[in-house]
Amino acid sequence: MKNYKAWTFLIGANLFWAGNIIFGKLIVDEFPAEWTVFLRWVVGLILLIPIAQFIEKPSWYQIWRNNWVLIILLATSSIVLYTYLSYASLQFTSATNSALFTTLAPGLIMLFSLIFLREKVSAFQFIGLITSFIGVMIVLTRGNLLQLFHTQYNEGDAIMLFAVLCWAAYSLLLKKAKGIPPATLVAMIALIGAILMIPLLFFHPIHSDKITSLGIVGVIYMGVFPSVGSFIFWNQGVKILGASKAGITMNLIPVFTAIISVILGHALELSQMLGGVMTISGMLLIAIKRKQISQISAPVAQQLNSGLQQSGT
């Protein structure tokens, strides 16, 4: 039951992040990346601090004193680097290319978990990773996988690649944040991240004449759902399932992006449906426990042995 809850958290986190990419592309001309990150987390903090205080009642000073180095590293890798670079990349690349590079995250997280955390990777996990990755590629290329080799890549793609590496590092560091309540952890990461962003705001001043109502709605959405919802959900999922299993759910971001596009009026193509099914199937393979595999295979083995005995072989 605990694992199902974790998978639900992770699916919700990636759904909110898909909306974040769409809004990020829409408002990139209104807010510089530095201001988008800063304002997003200021909005998030307005919700996070009361939630943490009234629900979790943490000892803020005690948590900071015992974990200040880890919290600064988490804030730097997730907010200052990943979030900022993700928005900065959208000035040079498309939302599709941005989603494409997020699909590298599951493989990188699984690889880093294997190297640094010694997390075991089962055959089902590996097959699930490959299946899910191919499903995402089908969604992004609309069924023409060879298109990957003809896509024009640019500096925005290089920025996004580095951002994904930072997210993989953040996901691994989360394993060391045991014992810190989820909302409190996100609130502290957000506060430190927002403070670290302040010096960068002076490089690209905001122009109020460019701001529209859509831009304001976008910042509020980013501050509430991807910032508060996604980070709390993601942190909980990683703590329960581990970084490598949680990472595979990031392949849902392009799938959810395609679904949101349909809701906004774009047609749903057969390739998108096929790719979505493969992506979810890959996740289900990874979600299967070894105990479940044993429970499934044991009766099969017994039936096989019984059949062999009856046949006299």
C-alpha positions as CSV (number, residue, x, y, z in Angstrom):
1,M,0.0,0.0,0.0
2,K,2.9,2.3,0.9
3,N,4.5,1.8,-2.6
4,Y,1.2,2.5,-4.4
5,K,1.0,5.7,-2.5
6,A,4.5,6.6,-3.6
7,W,3.8,5.9,-7.3
8,T,0.7,8.2,-7.0
9,F,2.8,11.0,-5.5
10,L,5.4,10.7,-8.4
11,I,2.7,10.6,-11.1
12,G,1.2,13.8,-9.6
13,A,4.6,15.5,-9.4
14,N,5.3,14.9,-13.1
15,L,1.8,16.0,-14.1
16,F,2.5,19.3,-12.5
17,W,5.9,19.6,-14.0
18,A,4.5,19.0,-17.5
19,G,2.3,22.1,-16.9
20,N,5.4,23.9,-15.7
21,I,7.1,23.4,-19.1
22,I,4.1,24.7,-21.0
23,F,3.7,27.8,-18.8
24,G,7.5,28.3,-18.8
25,K,7.5,28.5,-22.6
26,L,4.5,30.8,-22.7
27,I,5.9,33.4,-20.3
28,V,9.6,33.2,-21.2
29,D,9.3,36.6,-23.0
30,E,7.6,38.3,-20.0
31,F,9.9,37.2,-17.2
32,P,13.6,36.6,-17.3
33,A,14.6,33.1,-16.1
34,E,16.1,34.5,-12.9
35,W,12.8,36.3,-12.0
36,T,10.7,33.3,-13.0
37,V,12.6,31.1,-10.5
38,F,12.6,33.8,-7.7
39,L,8.9,34.7,-8.0
40,R,7.8,31.1,-8.4
41,W,9.5,30.2,-5.1
42,V,8.3,33.3,-3.3
43,V,4.8,32.2,-4.1
44,G,5.6,28.7,-3.0
45,L,7.0,29.9,0.3
46,I,3.8,31.7,1.1
47,L,2.1,28.3,1.2
48,L,5.0,26.1,2.3
49,I,5.9,27.8,5.5
50,P,2.3,27.8,7.0
51,I,1.8,24.2,5.8
52,A,5.0,23.0,7.5
53,Q,4.4,25.0,10.6
54,F,0.8,24.0,11.3
55,I,0.9,20.4,10.1
56,E,4.5,19.2,10.9
57,K,5.4,21.7,13.7
58,P,9.2,21.4,13.0
59,S,12.1,22.7,15.1
60,W,13.4,24.9,12.3
61,Y,16.6,25.9,14.0
62,Q,17.4,22.3,15.1
63,I,16.8,21.0,11.5
64,W,19.0,23.8,10.0
65,R,21.8,23.3,12.5
66,N,22.0,19.6,11.9
67,N,21.5,19.7,8.1
68,W,22.6,23.1,6.8
69,V,25.3,21.8,4.4
70,L,22.8,19.3,2.9
71,I,20.0,21.8,2.6
72,I,22.4,24.3,0.8
73,L,23.5,21.5,-1.6
74,L,19.8,20.5,-2.3
75,A,18.8,24.2,-2.9
76,T,21.8,24.8,-5.2
77,S,21.3,21.7,-7.3
78,S,17.5,21.9,-7.5
79,I,16.5,25.6,-7.5
80,V,19.6,27.6,-8.4
81,L,20.8,25.2,-11.1
82,Y,18.0,22.8,-12.3
83,T,15.0,25.2,-12.1
84,Y,16.9,28.2,-13.3
85,L,18.7,26.4,-16.2
86,S,15.4,24.8,-17.3
87,Y,13.8,28.2,-17.8
88,A,17.0,29.7,-19.3
89,S,17.1,26.9,-21.9
90,L,13.5,27.7,-23.1
91,Q,14.9,31.0,-24.4
92,F,16.8,29.1,-27.0
93,T,15.0,25.7,-27.5
94,S,11.5,24.4,-27.8
95,A,9.3,22.9,-25.1
96,T,9.6,19.6,-27.0
97,N,13.4,19.5,-26.9
98,S,13.2,20.4,-23.2
99,A,10.9,17.5,-22.6
100,L,13.3,15.3,-24.7
101,F,16.2,16.0,-22.4
102,T,14.2,15.2,-19.2
103,T,13.9,11.7,-20.5
104,L,17.6,11.3,-19.9
105,A,17.0,11.8,-16.2
106,P,15.7,8.3,-15.3
107,G,18.8,6.6,-16.9
108,L,21.2,9.1,-15.3
109,I,19.5,8.6,-11.8
110,M,19.6,4.9,-12.2
111,L,23.3,5.0,-13.3
112,F,24.3,7.3,-10.5
113,S,22.3,5.2,-7.9
114,L,24.2,2.1,-9.1
115,I,27.6,3.8,-8.9
116,F,27.3,6.0,-5.8
117,L,24.5,4.4,-3.7
118,R,25.1,0.8,-4.7
119,E,21.3,0.4,-5.5
120,K,20.7,-2.9,-7.3
121,V,19.1,-2.7,-10.7
122,S,16.9,-5.7,-11.6
123,A,16.3,-7.1,-15.1
124,F,12.7,-5.9,-14.8
125,Q,13.9,-2.4,-14.0
126,F,16.3,-2.3,-16.9
127,I,13.7,-3.6,-19.4
128,G,11.1,-1.2,-18.0
129,L,13.6,1.7,-18.4
130,I,14.2,0.8,-22.0
131,T,10.5,0.3,-22.8
132,S,9.6,3.6,-21.2
133,F,12.4,5.4,-23.0
134,I,11.3,4.1,-26.4
135,G,7.7,5.1,-25.6
136,V,8.8,8.6,-24.9
137,M,10.8,8.8,-28.1
138,I,7.7,7.7,-30.0
139,V,5.7,10.5,-28.4
140,L,8.3,13.1,-29.1
141,T,9.0,12.1,-32.7
142,R,5.4,11.3,-33.6
143,G,6.4,7.7,-34.5
144,N,9.4,8.7,-36.6
145,L,12.4,7.7,-34.4
146,L,14.9,8.7,-37.1
147,Q,13.8,12.3,-36.6
148,L,16.0,12.3,-33.5
149,F,19.0,12.4,-35.8
150,H,17.7,15.3,-37.9
151,T,16.6,17.5,-35.0
152,Q,18.5,20.8,-34.8
153,Y,20.1,21.1,-31.4
154,N,21.4,24.4,-29.9
155,E,22.9,26.0,-26.8
156,G,19.5,25.7,-25.1
157,D,19.7,21.9,-25.4
158,A,23.2,22.0,-23.8
159,I,21.9,24.0,-20.9
160,M,19.0,21.6,-20.4
161,L,21.4,18.6,-20.5
162,F,23.4,20.2,-17.6
163,A,20.1,20.9,-15.8
164,V,19.1,17.3,-16.0
165,L,22.5,16.3,-14.5
166,C,21.8,18.6,-11.6
167,W,18.4,17.0,-11.0
168,A,20.0,13.6,-10.9
169,A,22.4,14.9,-8.3
170,Y,19.6,16.4,-6.3
171,S,17.6,13.1,-6.4
172,L,20.6,11.2,-5.0
173,L,21.2,13.8,-2.3
174,L,17.6,13.4,-1.1
175,K,18.4,10.0,0.3
176,K,20.5,11.7,3.0
177,A,17.6,13.9,4.1
178,K,16.0,11.2,6.3
179,G,14.0,12.4,9.3
180,I,13.2,15.8,7.9
181,P,9.4,16.3,7.4
182,P,8.6,16.7,3.6
183,A,6.9,20.2,3.6
184,T,9.6,21.5,6.0
185,L,12.4,20.2,3.8
186,V,10.9,21.8,0.7
187,A,10.3,25.0,2.5
188,M,13.9,25.2,3.7
189,I,15.2,24.4,0.2
190,A,12.9,27.0,-1.3
191,L,13.9,29.7,1.2
192,I,17.7,29.1,0.7
193,G,17.2,28.8,-3.1
194,A,15.3,32.1,-3.3
195,I,17.9,33.9,-1.2
196,L,20.7,32.5,-3.5
197,M,18.8,33.8,-6.6
198,I,18.6,37.4,-5.4
199,P,22.1,38.4,-6.7
200,L,21.2,37.1,-10.1
201,L,18.1,39.3,-10.4
202,F,20.2,42.4,-11.0
203,F,21.7,41.0,-14.2
204,H,18.3,40.9,-16.0
205,P,15.8,43.5,-14.6
206,I,12.2,42.8,-15.1
207,H,10.1,45.0,-17.5
208,S,6.6,45.6,-16.1
209,D,5.2,46.8,-19.4
210,K,5.7,43.3,-20.9
211,I,3.8,41.5,-18.1
212,T,0.4,40.1,-19.0
213,S,-2.4,38.4,-17.0
214,L,-1.2,35.1,-18.6
215,G,2.2,35.7,-17.2
216,I,0.9,36.3,-13.7
217,V,-1.3,33.2,-13.8
218,G,1.7,31.2,-15.0
219,V,3.9,32.4,-12.1
220,I,1.1,31.6,-9.6
221,Y,0.6,28.1,-11.2
222,M,4.4,27.5,-11.0
223,G,4.5,28.6,-7.4
224,V,1.6,26.4,-6.2
225,F,1.7,23.2,-8.2
226,P,5.2,22.4,-9.5
227,S,6.9,24.1,-6.5
228,V,4.8,23.0,-3.6
229,G,3.0,19.9,-5.0
230,S,5.7,18.4,-7.2
231,F,8.6,18.9,-4.7
232,I,6.7,17.4,-1.8
233,F,5.4,14.5,-3.9
234,W,8.8,13.9,-5.4
235,N,10.7,13.9,-2.1
236,Q,8.2,11.5,-0.6
237,G,8.4,9.2,-3.6
238,V,12.2,9.1,-3.6
239,K,12.3,8.4,0.2
240,I,9.9,5.4,-0.2
241,L,11.0,3.9,-3.6
242,G,14.6,5.1,-4.0
243,A,16.0,7.5,-6.6
244,S,16.3,5.0,-9.5
245,K,12.7,3.8,-9.3
246,A,11.3,7.3,-8.8
247,G,13.4,8.6,-11.7
248,I,11.7,6.5,-14.3
249,T,8.4,8.4,-13.7
250,M,10.0,11.5,-15.3
251,N,9.3,9.8,-18.6
252,L,5.7,10.8,-18.0
253,I,6.5,14.5,-18.5
254,P,6.4,14.4,-22.3
255,V,3.3,12.1,-22.2
256,F,1.5,14.5,-19.9
257,T,2.7,17.4,-22.1
258,A,1.0,15.8,-25.1
259,I,-2.2,15.2,-23.1
260,I,-2.3,18.8,-22.0
261,S,-1.8,19.9,-25.6
262,V,-4.8,17.8,-26.6
263,I,-6.8,19.5,-23.9
264,L,-5.7,22.9,-25.3
265,G,-7.1,21.9,-28.7
266,H,-4.4,19.9,-30.5
267,A,-5.2,16.5,-32.1
268,L,-4.1,13.3,-30.4
269,E,-2.1,11.1,-32.8
270,L,-1.8,7.3,-32.9
271,S,1.9,7.6,-32.2
272,Q,1.3,9.6,-29.0
273,M,-1.2,6.9,-27.8
274,L,1.2,4.1,-28.6
275,G,4.1,5.9,-26.9
276,G,2.1,6.7,-23.9
277,V,1.1,3.0,-23.4
278,M,4.7,1.9,-23.8
279,T,5.9,4.6,-21.3
280,I,3.3,3.5,-18.7
281,S,4.0,-0.2,-19.4
282,G,7.7,0.4,-18.7
283,M,6.8,2.0,-15.3
284,L,4.7,-0.9,-14.4
285,L,7.6,-3.3,-15.1
286,I,9.8,-1.3,-12.7
287,A,7.0,-1.2,-10.1
288,I,6.8,-5.0,-9.9
289,K,8.5,-6.3,-6.7
290,R,10.8,-9.3,-6.8
291,K,8.5,-11.0,-4.3
292,Q,5.6,-10.5,-6.7
293,I,7.8,-12.0,-9.5
294,S,8.5,-15.0,-7.3
295,Q,4.9,-15.4,-6.4
296,I,4.0,-15.4,-10.1
297,S,6.8,-17.7,-11.1
298,A,6.5,-20.3,-8.3
299,P,3.0,-21.7,-9.4
300,V,4.2,-21.8,-13.0
301,A,7.3,-23.8,-12.0
302,Q,5.1,-26.2,-10.0
303,Q,2.8,-26.7,-12.9
304,L,5.7,-27.3,-15.2
305,N,7.3,-29.9,-12.9
306,S,3.9,-31.6,-12.5
307,G,3.5,-31.8,-16.2
308,L,6.9,-33.2,-16.7
309,Q,6.3,-35.9,-14.0
310,Q,3.0,-36.9,-15.6
311,S,4.6,-37.1,-19.0
312,G,7.2,-39.4,-17.6
313,T,10.2,-37.2,-18.5
